[in-house]
């Protein structure tokens, strides 16, 4: 929940400052809820649905954002998941999923500069 609040706050702030905002999430409903909040502030927002832990999907997010909004001028990577159980209550599988999210973005991030403007 805290991650969604931070993402919404950052997205709204960038929209207020004049940015068009691409909201990416693994869950379409979550991304759309954030995009609606951005639009309510008068900014343009696009929804991109993808799993950041998958390298190909993470890379395609940049192309999808560019197709929807034009050139990418800035980037905020607020990615990650948590089991909300602290270190003692987190299983090996949950820890692996958290690290997979990080790896996907780490591998995809350079693609932002490789996506040519329209």
C-alpha positions, 0 to 999 in steps of 0.5 A: 500500500505504501508503495502505491501511495508514493507512486501516486504522489510522485506521479501527481507531482510530476503531472502538476509540474507539466509532465505527461506521466506513464504509470507502469504496474503489473496490475492494470487496475492499480496503474489506472487508479494512479493515472486517473489521479494524475488526470484529475489534476489536469495532466496527461497520463498513460497506463502501461501494464507489465511485469518488471521482473521479466526483462523483455516486458520491462524493456517494452515498457519504455516503448509503450510509454513512448508510443503513448506519450512521445519522447521520454525526458525523465525517469523515476524507477519506484519498483519493488514488492514486499511481503509486508512480513519483515525479514523473519516472515519472508520466505525464500520464494518471496525474497527471490520475487523481490530481487527479480523485480530489481533485476528486471528494472536494472536490465531494462533501465538503459533501454530508456535512452535507446528508445528514439523519439517519434 
